[in-house]
């Protein structure tokens, strides 16, 4: 019993120390052990201050997905675009207590993907590969929930429209909104049965 208590206490203390080093200002210890700290913290214990000082989006994003598979005759069948963001918005719109997943899962996955990949879709770190898989798996799960069946490939399209700044009277003006929204087409990703 003492051994179990000691192990639990040691784990709690190590966890608290690693999370503290992650959120604390950069110092010699956190710089020296950054790899070990990040390996412990990501992806399960990520810490940020968005809960206390939220960073609201300054753009509206519409994330859509389509799938492709090879038919029995060898032809490629590509589905129509399906608006994943509209499903999230509908789940939140008339629900007094919407789930955190319905509100943020897809949006945060895309934001993290964008932070790690920038304008390129090439993953340059293990975390970038993980976020790519995470975004792909969310899209695959949502497409499978809606349409069932198995697809060999999935592709995402993200349409970004900046939110207009409020005018002096508080009303939003159309002057700040560009006529042509930015559209980003991600490459086709292979869908695997195990989600990796």
N, C-alpha and C positions, 0 to 999 in steps of 0.2 A: 504494500500500500504506500509506503514511504517513497519507494522508487517511482511510482506512478505520479504521486503528488510532486516530487522533485522534477520529473520530466515535464509535467504540465506547467509548473512555475518557470522552468528554464525556457520553455517555448514561448510563454507569454512575455517574459522579459526580453528575449531575443527579438520577438515580433515588435514590441514597443520601441526598442532601440533602433531597429531597421527602419520602421516607419518614421520615427523622429528624425533620423538622418536624411530620409528622403524629403521631408517637408521643411527641414531646417535650411537656413541660408547656406550656400556653398562654403565648405570648410575643408581643411586638410584631410580629415577622416572620410568625409563623404566623397571627396574626389578620389582618394586612394582606393576605396572599396565600392565605387560607383557600380561596377559590373555586378557584384554580389548583391548590393542593395536593390538594384533594378530587377535582378532575377527573382528576388523574394517579393517585391512589391507588385510587379506587373504579372499578369493582368488582374489578379483578384483583389489586391489591396491598394489600388491606385488612389492617391490623395490629390485633391485640388480644392480650390476655394470657391468654385462655382455655386455651391449651395448658399454661401454667405454673400458673395458678390457676383451674381450671375452676369454672364456676358451674353446678352440677348443677340439673336441673329439680326444682321442688318440686310439679309437677303431672304427671299423665298426660294426654296428648292423643290423641284418636282423630280422625284426619283422613280424611274420606270424600269421595267425589266422585260426581257423577251427570252425565249428558249429556242433551242434548235436540236433536232435529232435526225438520225438517218432512218428513212422509211425502209420497208422490206424490199422495195424495188431499187434501193440505192440512192434515191433522191434525198436532198436535204429539205426538211420541213422546218420553217421558221415561223414562230407564233407572232401574233400582233403584240404591240407594246401594251403592258399592263401597268397602271399607275399605282405603285406601292404607297406613295405619299398620300394619295386620296383615301386609301383604306385607313391609314393612320389618322388622318384628319376626321374621317367619319366616325371612327371609334372614340374620338375625344369630344367631338362637337356637342352632342346632346347627353353626355354622361356627367353626372354631378361629381363623381369621383373616378376619373379615368386612371388607368394603370400607368405606371411609370414607363413600362415597356411600350405601350401604345403611343406615348408622347415622345419618347426620346431614343429608343433603341436604334432605329434606322438612321435618324438624324445624327446621333452621336457617332455611329459607325462610319457614316460618310465624312463627318468633320475630322475624325481621327485619321481616316484614310487620306484625306486631303492634306492634313498636317504632315504626314509621313512621306507622301509621294509627291506633293506639289503638283506641277503640271505634267509630270511623267507618270506612267503607270508601271514603271519598273521598280520592284522592291529592292532597296539597298541595305536593309537590315532585317534581323529576325523579327523585330517588332512590326516592321512594315509588312512582312510576309504574313504574320499573325493577323494583322488588321485586314489584309486583303482576303484571307480565308474567312474571317469573321463577317465581313460585309457580304461576301459571296454566299455564305451559309444562311444568313438572314434572308437574302433574296430567294435562295433555293427553297427554304422552308416555307416562305410565304407563297411562292408560286405553286409548290406542291400542295399546300393547304387548299388553295383555290381550284387548281386544275387537276391535281392528282397525277398519276403516271410518272414515268421517268424521262428525263431529258438528258442529253449528252453534254450540252453546252448552255451557258447562260450569259447574257450581256446586259449591262446596265447603261442607262442614259440619264444624265443629270442636267436639268434645265435650271439655270440660276438667274433670278431677276432681283436686282437691288430694290430695297424698300425705299420709297421716296421719303425725303426729310419732311417733317411737319413745317407748315408755313407759320407766319407770325400769329395767325388766328388759331393755330392748333390743328387745322385741317391738313391732310396730306395733299401735296400738290403733285401733278403729273409731270412737272418739269424735270424732276430728278430721276425719273424712271426712263431707262433707255428703250428705244423702240424695238431693238433686236436683243433678246435675252441671250446669255451665253449658254451654249449647249456643249456638253462634254460626253463623248461616246467612249465607254471603256471597252477594252478588248474582250473577245469571247473567252470565257473561263470554262474549263472542263469541269463537269459535275461528276463527282465520284460518290459511290454508295456510302462510304464511311464519313463523308463530309470533309475530307482532307484532300 
